[in-house]
Amino acid sequence: MPNPADIIKLMGMKNRFEKDHPKMVSFIKAMAAQGLPEDTVIEITVTSPEGAKQTANMKVLASDVEMLNQLKNMKP
């Protein structure tokens, strides 16, 4: 069982993230609402302050879709 103080701390951090990064939060919510069907490609690029870039991608598998559906259906 998680410590209630840790849960309160995480909620504060979540709220701060939402305040600091509203466009990212909106993007994640939009993607979650429309779903990620099998064969969708997710690509992420990270750029360091010096300009170095690292990119990775993945193709969504049927097992990924199943896992996401299970997570959506979990009740807190």
MARDONU-887816 format. One record per atom (N, C-alpha, C, O, CB): residue number from 1; atom name; x, y, z. Coordinates in steps of 0.1 Angstrom, whole numbers. Last residue first. Glycine has a CB too. Example, Ala and Ser with C-alpha at 12.3 -4.5 7.8 and 13.67 -1.06 7.14 Angstrom:
// residues 2
[2,N,[128,-22,71]]
[2,CA,[137,-11,71]]
[2,C,[129,0,79]]
[2,O,[134,11,80]]
[2,CB,[141,-6,57]]
[1,N,[132,-57,78]]
[1,CA,[123,-45,78]]
[1,C,[132,-33,78]]
[1,O,[142,-33,85]]
[1,CB,[113,-45,90]]
END
This chain:
// residues 76
[76,N,[-93,29,-98]]
[76,CA,[-85,32,-87]]
[76,C,[-91,27,-74]]
[76,O,[-85,29,-63]]
[76,CB,[-82,47,-86]]
[75,N,[-98,3,-123]]
[75,CA,[-104,13,-114]]
[75,C,[-95,16,-102]]
[75,O,[-90,7,-96]]
[75,CB,[-119,8,-109]]
[74,N,[-88,-3,-155]]
[74,CA,[-85,-4,-141]]
[74,C,[-92,7,-133]]
[74,O,[-91,19,-137]]
[74,CB,[-70,-4,-138]]
[73,N,[-92,2,-182]]
[73,CA,[-103,-4,-175]]
[73,C,[-100,-6,-160]]
[73,O,[-109,-9,-152]]
[73,CB,[-106,-17,-181]]
[72,N,[-67,12,-190]]
[72,CA,[-79,21,-190]]
[72,C,[-90,16,-182]]
[72,O,[-97,23,-176]]
[72,CB,[-83,23,-205]]
[71,N,[-52,-12,-188]]
[71,CA,[-49,0,-179]]
[71,C,[-61,9,-179]]
[71,O,[-64,15,-168]]
[71,CB,[-36,7,-184]]
[70,N,[-64,-27,-209]]
[70,CA,[-64,-32,-195]]
[70,C,[-62,-20,-185]]
[70,O,[-69,-19,-175]]
[70,CB,[-54,-43,-193]]
[69,N,[-56,-11,-231]]
[69,CA,[-71,-13,-228]]
[69,C,[-72,-18,-213]]
[69,O,[-81,-13,-206]]
[69,CB,[-77,-22,-237]]
[68,N,[-29,-14,-230]]
[68,CA,[-35,-1,-228]]
[68,C,[-49,-2,-224]]
[68,O,[-54,6,-216]]
[68,CB,[-33,8,-240]]
[67,N,[-27,-42,-235]]
[67,CA,[-22,-36,-223]]
[67,C,[-28,-23,-220]]
[67,O,[-33,-20,-209]]
[67,CB,[-7,-35,-223]]
[66,N,[-38,-42,-262]]
[66,CA,[-44,-50,-251]]
[66,C,[-40,-44,-237]]
[66,O,[-48,-43,-229]]
[66,CB,[-41,-65,-252]]
[65,N,[-18,-27,-275]]
[65,CA,[-32,-22,-275]]
[65,C,[-40,-29,-263]]
[65,O,[-47,-23,-256]]
[65,CB,[-39,-25,-288]]
[64,N,[3,-44,-271]]
[64,CA,[4,-31,-266]]
[64,C,[-10,-25,-264]]
[64,O,[-14,-19,-254]]
[64,CB,[13,-21,-274]]
[63,N,[-5,-66,-286]]
[63,CA,[-3,-68,-272]]
[63,C,[-2,-55,-265]]
[63,O,[-6,-53,-253]]
[63,CB,[10,-76,-269]]
[62,N,[-4,-56,-312]]
[62,CA,[-17,-60,-306]]
[62,C,[-16,-61,-291]]
[62,O,[-25,-57,-284]]
[62,CB,[-22,-73,-313]]
[61,N,[20,-28,-312]]
[61,CA,[16,-42,-314]]
[61,C,[2,-45,-308]]
[61,O,[-3,-37,-300]]
[61,CB,[26,-52,-308]]
[60,N,[32,1,-326]]
[60,CA,[23,-5,-316]]
[60,C,[18,-18,-321]]
[60,O,[13,-20,-332]]
[60,CB,[10,5,-315]]
[59,N,[66,5,-332]]
[59,CA,[53,3,-339]]
[59,C,[44,-4,-328]]
[59,O,[48,-14,-322]]
[59,CB,[54,-7,-351]]
[58,N,[87,32,-322]]
[58,CA,[81,19,-320]]
[58,C,[68,17,-328]]
[58,O,[61,27,-329]]
[58,CB,[79,15,-305]]
[57,N,[118,51,-321]]
[57,CA,[104,48,-325]]
[57,C,[100,34,-322]]
[57,O,[108,25,-320]]
[57,CB,[101,52,-340]]
[56,N,[140,77,-312]]
[56,CA,[136,63,-312]]
[56,C,[121,62,-316]]
[56,O,[114,72,-315]]
[56,CB,[138,57,-297]]
[55,N,[167,100,-314]]
[55,CA,[154,96,-318]]
[55,C,[152,81,-317]]
[55,O,[161,73,-320]]
[55,CB,[151,101,-333]]
[54,N,[186,126,-302]]
[54,CA,[184,112,-301]]
[54,C,[170,109,-305]]
[54,O,[161,115,-299]]
[54,CB,[188,106,-287]]
[53,N,[208,153,-309]]
[53,CA,[195,147,-310]]
[53,C,[196,132,-309]]
[53,O,[205,126,-314]]
[53,CB,[188,151,-323]]
[52,N,[224,181,-295]]
[52,CA,[225,167,-299]]
[52,C,[211,161,-299]]
[52,O,[203,163,-289]]
[52,CB,[235,160,-289]]
[51,N,[222,207,-285]]
[51,CA,[217,205,-299]]
[51,C,[218,190,-303]]
[51,O,[214,187,-314]]
[51,CB,[224,213,-308]]
[50,N,[227,213,-259]]
[50,CA,[238,215,-269]]
[50,C,[234,212,-283]]
[50,O,[241,215,-292]]
[50,CB,[250,206,-265]]
[49,N,[204,204,-246]]
[49,CA,[207,219,-247]]
[49,C,[218,222,-257]]
[49,O,[218,233,-262]]
[49,CB,[211,224,-233]]
[48,N,[192,177,-267]]
[48,CA,[199,182,-255]]
[48,C,[201,198,-257]]
[48,O,[199,203,-268]]
[48,CB,[213,175,-254]]
[47,N,[162,165,-278]]
[47,CA,[173,174,-282]]
[47,C,[179,179,-269]]
[47,O,[172,186,-261]]
[47,CB,[168,185,-291]]
[46,N,[146,136,-287]]
[46,CA,[151,143,-275]]
[46,C,[162,152,-280]]
[46,O,[172,146,-286]]
[46,CB,[154,134,-263]]
[45,N,[118,123,-302]]
[45,CA,[131,129,-304]]
[45,C,[134,138,-292]]
[45,O,[126,146,-288]]
[45,CB,[131,137,-318]]
[44,N,[98,95,-309]]
[44,CA,[102,105,-299]]
[44,C,[116,110,-302]]
[44,O,[125,102,-305]]
[44,CB,[101,100,-284]]
[43,N,[70,80,-324]]
[43,CA,[84,84,-325]]
[43,C,[87,96,-315]]
[43,O,[79,105,-314]]
[43,CB,[87,89,-340]]
[42,N,[50,53,-330]]
[42,CA,[52,64,-321]]
[42,C,[67,67,-322]]
[42,O,[76,58,-321]]
[42,CB,[48,60,-306]]
[41,N,[28,42,-354]]
[41,CA,[42,44,-351]]
[41,C,[43,56,-341]]
[41,O,[38,67,-344]]
[41,CB,[50,46,-364]]
[40,N,[3,17,-354]]
[40,CA,[6,31,-352]]
[40,C,[21,32,-349]]
[40,O,[26,23,-341]]
[40,CB,[-3,37,-341]]
[39,N,[-2,-10,-353]]
[39,CA,[6,-5,-364]]
[39,C,[8,10,-364]]
[39,O,[14,15,-373]]
[39,CB,[-1,-9,-377]]
[38,N,[-33,-7,-335]]
[38,CA,[-21,-16,-339]]
[38,C,[-15,-10,-352]]
[38,O,[-23,-5,-361]]
[38,CB,[-26,-30,-341]]
[37,N,[-42,26,-324]]
[37,CA,[-45,13,-330]]
[37,C,[-32,6,-334]]
[37,O,[-21,12,-335]]
[37,CB,[-54,14,-342]]
[36,N,[-47,44,-298]]
[36,CA,[-35,40,-306]]
[36,C,[-37,26,-312]]
[36,O,[-33,16,-306]]
[36,CB,[-22,41,-297]]
[35,N,[-71,69,-292]]
[35,CA,[-66,56,-292]]
[35,C,[-54,54,-300]]
[35,O,[-51,63,-309]]
[35,CB,[-77,46,-296]]
[34,N,[-83,93,-288]]
[34,CA,[-85,87,-301]]
[34,C,[-80,73,-301]]
[34,O,[-83,65,-310]]
[34,CB,[-78,96,-311]]
[33,N,[-76,98,-261]]
[33,CA,[-90,98,-265]]
[33,C,[-92,91,-278]]
[33,O,[-102,84,-280]]
[33,CB,[-95,112,-265]]
[32,N,[-48,97,-262]]
[32,CA,[-55,87,-254]]
[32,C,[-70,86,-258]]
[32,O,[-75,76,-258]]
[32,CB,[-54,91,-239]]
[31,N,[-43,120,-277]]
[31,CA,[-39,107,-282]]
[31,C,[-46,96,-274]]
[31,O,[-50,86,-280]]
[31,CB,[-24,105,-281]]
[30,N,[-53,140,-260]]
[30,CA,[-59,138,-273]]
[30,C,[-56,124,-279]]
[30,O,[-64,118,-285]]
[30,CB,[-54,149,-283]]
[29,N,[-36,137,-238]]
[29,CA,[-50,135,-236]]
[29,C,[-57,132,-250]]
[29,O,[-66,124,-251]]
[29,CB,[-57,147,-229]]
[28,N,[-12,144,-250]]
[28,CA,[-13,131,-244]]
[28,C,[-28,128,-243]]
[28,O,[-32,116,-246]]
[28,CB,[-6,130,-231]]
[27,N,[-18,171,-257]]
[27,CA,[-14,161,-267]]
[27,C,[-16,147,-262]]
[27,O,[-22,139,-269]]
[27,CB,[1,163,-271]]
[26,N,[-22,183,-232]]
[26,CA,[-32,183,-241]]
[26,C,[-30,172,-252]]
[26,O,[-39,165,-256]]
[26,CB,[-34,197,-248]]
[25,N,[5,179,-221]]
[25,CA,[-7,173,-215]]
[25,C,[-19,172,-224]]
[25,O,[-25,162,-225]]
[25,CB,[-11,181,-202]]
[24,N,[19,196,-239]]
[24,CA,[22,181,-238]]
[24,C,[10,174,-232]]
[24,O,[6,163,-237]]
[24,CB,[35,179,-231]]
[23,N,[8,221,-233]]
[23,CA,[7,215,-246]]
[23,C,[9,200,-247]]
[23,O,[2,193,-254]]
[23,CB,[16,222,-256]]
[22,N,[15,225,-205]]
[22,CA,[1,223,-209]]
[22,C,[-1,217,-223]]
[22,O,[-10,210,-226]]
[22,CB,[-6,236,-208]]
[21,N,[37,222,-186]]
[21,CA,[37,217,-199]]
[21,C,[23,215,-205]]
[21,O,[20,203,-208]]
[21,CB,[45,203,-199]]
[20,N,[34,234,-160]]
[20,CA,[46,237,-168]]
[20,C,[45,233,-183]]
[20,O,[52,239,-191]]
[20,CB,[58,231,-161]]
[19,N,[9,222,-152]]
[19,CA,[11,237,-153]]
[19,C,[22,241,-162]]
[19,O,[21,250,-170]]
[19,CB,[12,243,-139]]
[18,N,[16,195,-152]]
[18,CA,[5,200,-161]]
[18,C,[5,215,-163]]
[18,O,[2,220,-173]]
[18,CB,[-9,196,-155]]
[17,N,[36,195,-133]]
[17,CA,[39,191,-147]]
[17,C,[28,196,-156]]
[17,O,[32,202,-167]]
[17,CB,[40,176,-148]]
[16,N,[21,202,-110]]
[16,CA,[32,211,-115]]
[16,C,[35,208,-130]]
[16,O,[37,217,-138]]
[16,CB,[44,210,-106]]
[15,N,[5,180,-108]]
[15,CA,[-1,193,-110]]
[15,C,[9,203,-116]]
[15,O,[6,211,-124]]
[15,CB,[-8,198,-97]]
[14,N,[25,160,-103]]
[14,CA,[16,159,-115]]
[14,C,[10,173,-118]]
[14,O,[10,177,-130]]
[14,CB,[5,149,-113]]
[13,N,[34,170,-78]]
[13,CA,[43,169,-89]]
[13,C,[35,168,-103]]
[13,O,[39,175,-112]]
[13,CB,[53,158,-88]]
[12,N,[10,166,-63]]
[12,CA,[16,179,-64]]
[12,C,[25,180,-76]]
[12,O,[25,190,-84]]
[12,CB,[23,183,-52]]
[11,N,[9,138,-65]]
[11,CA,[-2,146,-70]]
[11,C,[3,161,-72]]
[11,O,[-1,167,-82]]
[11,CB,[-14,146,-61]]
[10,N,[32,131,-51]]
[10,CA,[31,128,-65]]
[10,C,[20,136,-72]]
[10,O,[21,141,-83]]
[10,CB,[28,113,-67]]
[9,N,[25,139,-25]]
[9,CA,[36,145,-31]]
[9,C,[36,143,-47]]
[9,O,[38,152,-54]]
[9,CB,[49,139,-26]]
[8,N,[3,122,-20]]
[8,CA,[1,137,-20]]
[8,C,[12,144,-27]]
[8,O,[10,153,-35]]
[8,CB,[-1,142,-6]]
[7,N,[17,98,-20]]
[7,CA,[6,100,-30]]
[7,C,[4,115,-31]]
[7,O,[2,121,-42]]
[7,CB,[-7,93,-26]]
[6,N,[34,101,2]]
[6,CA,[40,99,-12]]
[6,C,[29,102,-22]]
[6,O,[33,109,-33]]
[6,CB,[45,85,-13]]
[5,N,[15,101,22]]
[5,CA,[23,113,20]]
[5,C,[29,113,6]]
[5,O,[31,123,-1]]
[5,CB,[34,114,31]]
[4,N,[4,75,21]]
[4,CA,[-4,86,17]]
[4,C,[4,99,14]]
[4,O,[0,107,6]]
[4,CB,[-14,89,28]]
[3,N,[23,49,6]]
[3,CA,[23,59,17]]
[3,C,[14,71,13]]
[3,O,[17,77,2]]
[3,CB,[37,63,21]]
[2,N,[7,21,-10]]
[2,CA,[15,34,-10]]
[2,C,[13,43,2]]
[2,O,[2,43,8]]
[2,CB,[12,41,-23]]
[1,N,[8,-12,0]]
[1,CA,[0,0,0]]
[1,C,[9,12,0]]
[1,O,[18,14,9]]
[1,CB,[-10,0,12]]
END
